[in-house]
Amino acid sequence: MALRINETVPDFTAETSQGTIKFHDWIGDSWAILFSHPKDYTPVCTTEFGAVARLADEWAKRGTKVIGVSVDGVEDHKGWIKDIETAGGAGVGFPIIADTDLAVSKAFDMLPAEYYLPDNPTPADSQTVRSVFIIGPDKKLKLSMTYPMTVGRNFAEVVRALDALQTTVKAGVATPADWNVGQDVIIPTAVSDEEAKTKFGEFETVLPYLRKTKLKA
């Protein structure tokens, strides 16, 4: 069964490039992003890991931990990290899960429960392990995205989505299409005009069910 928004994500114990972790304990009180890859030493994934590494300061500003997962082992990960750092121009400060038994990939419904890798697997054998999961401090799934092997993920969009999620949780609002920090937000329909005036001050009524306002600094 697919993991749905606002469901508690699976907990698991796994070996990583930085030692053994228990996932929920590793998340702690932070936000977390788990991003998955079908195999080490693959071109698109190498550029993606580099992109995540270069965003280290942005993740830290947002109180967010990042962790990768690939179906190869710890020693492969440690070797691959050297390539990632060479190509990406930044140190890889986050762990990479060694999902050699596919337990994490299956728990997050990226692979069927009965699936197994053949001998000498290629990336095509685990190509569906290409997802991003944004997880709240409550250990619940807030957002997920899945990409094909040929399309590199846009981590600027992951940062934007993380900003939107954190804003909606903190301020009790929604965000419109293409929203970025500092732009107008949407007042939920469950909030009356009177309540909106008290909570947000001035707001614009675009349609009876679409009201926009600026968040107070």
C-alpha positions in Angstrom: 0.0 0.0 0.0 1.3 3.4 -0.9 2.5 5.8 1.8 0.0 8.6 2.1 0.3 12.2 3.1 0.0 12.7 6.9 0.7 9.0 7.6 3.6 8.2 10.0 6.6 7.1 7.9 8.2 3.7 8.5 10.8 3.5 11.3 13.8 1.3 10.6 17.3 0.6 11.6 19.9 0.7 8.8 23.6 0.9 8.1 24.7 4.2 6.5 27.9 5.8 5.3 28.0 7.5 8.7 27.2 4.4 10.9 24.0 2.7 12.1 20.9 4.8 12.5 17.4 4.3 13.8 15.4 6.5 11.5 12.8 8.1 13.8 15.6 8.7 16.4 17.8 10.2 13.7 15.0 12.6 12.7 14.5 13.7 16.3 12.7 17.1 16.5 13.9 18.2 13.0 12.3 18.2 9.6 13.8 15.5 7.4 14.2 14.8 3.7 14.9 11.3 2.4 15.8 11.1 -1.2 16.4 7.8 -3.0 18.5 6.5 -5.8 18.5 3.2 -7.8 22.3 2.7 -7.7 25.7 4.2 -6.9 28.0 5.5 -9.6 25.2 6.7 -11.9 25.4 10.0 -13.7 22.1 11.7 -12.9 22.2 10.6 -9.3 25.8 11.9 -8.9 24.7 15.4 -10.0 21.7 15.2 -7.6 23.8 14.3 -4.6 26.1 17.2 -5.5 23.1 19.6 -5.6 22.0 18.4 -2.1 25.5 18.8 -0.7 25.8 22.4 -2.0 22.5 23.2 -0.2 23.9 22.3 3.2 23.5 25.8 4.6 19.9 26.0 3.3 18.9 22.8 5.0 20.5 24.0 8.2 18.6 27.3 8.1 15.3 25.4 7.9 16.2 22.9 10.7 16.1 20.1 8.2 18.2 16.9 8.0 18.8 15.2 4.7 19.6 11.6 4.1 20.1 9.6 0.9 19.3 6.0 0.2 20.7 3.7 -2.5 20.5 -0.1 -3.0 24.3 -0.5 -2.8 26.5 -1.1 0.3 28.4 1.2 2.6 31.8 0.7 1.0 30.3 1.5 -2.4 28.7 4.6 -0.9 32.1 5.8 0.6 33.8 5.4 -2.8 30.9 7.1 -4.6 31.0 10.1 -2.2 34.5 10.9 -3.5 33.1 11.2 -7.0 30.1 13.2 -5.8 32.4 15.7 -4.1 34.6 15.9 -7.2 31.7 16.5 -9.6 29.6 18.6 -7.2 32.2 20.8 -5.6 30.9 20.4 -2.1 31.5 17.9 0.8 28.8 15.3 1.4 28.0 15.9 5.1 24.8 13.8 5.2 24.5 10.0 5.5 23.6 7.6 2.7 21.6 4.5 3.7 22.9 1.1 2.4 19.6 -0.5 1.3 21.1 -3.7 0.1 18.2 -5.8 1.3 15.7 -3.3 -0.2 13.9 -3.0 3.2 13.7 0.8 3.0 12.7 0.9 -0.6 9.9 -1.6 0.1 8.8 0.1 3.3 8.4 3.4 1.4 6.6 1.6 -1.4 9.2 2.3 -4.0 9.5 -1.4 -4.8 6.9 -4.2 -4.5 7.2 -6.3 -1.3 8.0 -9.4 -3.3 10.7 -7.8 -5.4 14.4 -8.9 -5.3 17.4 -7.8 -7.2 19.0 -10.2 -9.7 22.7 -11.0 -9.7 24.8 -8.1 -11.0 21.9 -5.6 -11.0 21.8 -2.5 -13.2 20.1 0.8 -12.3 17.1 -0.4 -14.5 16.4 -3.1 -11.9 15.6 -0.6 -9.2 14.7 2.5 -11.3 11.6 3.2 -9.3 13.8 4.1 -6.3 13.8 7.7 -7.4 11.7 9.6 -4.8 11.9 12.5 -2.5 10.0 12.4 0.9 9.7 15.5 3.1 8.9 14.4 6.7 7.8 16.6 9.6 9.1 16.5 13.2 6.0 14.5 14.0 7.4 11.8 11.7 4.6 12.1 9.3 4.9 12.4 5.5 4.2 15.9 4.3 5.1 15.7 0.6 6.5 13.2 -1.9 7.7 13.4 -5.5 8.9 10.6 -7.8 11.0 11.1 -10.9 12.2 8.8 -13.8 15.9 7.9 -14.0 16.5 10.2 -17.0 15.3 13.5 -15.3 17.4 15.1 -12.6 15.4 16.4 -9.6 15.1 20.2 -9.1 16.3 20.7 -5.5 15.4 24.4 -5.7 11.8 23.2 -5.9 12.4 20.9 -2.9 13.6 23.9 -0.9 10.6 25.9 -2.1 8.2 23.2 -1.1 9.9 22.8 2.3 9.5 26.6 2.8 5.8 26.3 1.9 5.2 23.4 4.2 6.9 25.0 7.1 5.0 28.3 6.5 1.6 26.5 6.3 2.3 24.6 9.6 3.6 27.7 11.5 1.0 30.2 10.2 -2.1 28.1 9.6 -2.4 29.2 5.9 -2.1 27.7 2.5 0.2 28.8 -0.4 -0.8 29.5 -4.0 0.8 28.2 -7.2 4.5 29.2 -7.6 4.6 30.7 -4.1 7.9 31.8 -2.6 8.8 33.2 0.8 7.5 36.8 1.2 4.6 36.5 -1.2 1.0 36.6 -0.3 -0.6 33.4 1.2 -4.1 32.0 1.1 -6.4 32.2 4.1 -8.1 28.8 4.6 -11.8 28.6 3.8 -12.6 27.4 7.3 -11.5 30.8 8.7 -14.3 33.4 8.7 -13.8 36.9 7.5 -14.0 38.1 11.1 -11.4 35.6 12.3 -9.2 36.4 9.3 -9.3 40.1 10.1 -8.3 39.4 13.7 -5.5 37.0 12.8 -4.1 38.5 9.6 -5.3 42.1 9.5 -6.0 43.3 5.9 -6.7 40.7 3.2 -7.8 40.7 -0.4 -11.0 38.8 -1.5 -10.3 37.6 -5.0 -13.3 35.2 -5.0 -15.6 34.2 -2.1 -13.4 31.1 -1.5 -10.0 32.7 -2.4 -8.7 35.3 0.0 -5.0 36.5 0.1 -3.0 38.2 2.7 0.5 39.1 3.7 2.0 37.4 6.7 3.2 39.7 9.4 7.0 39.7 9.8 
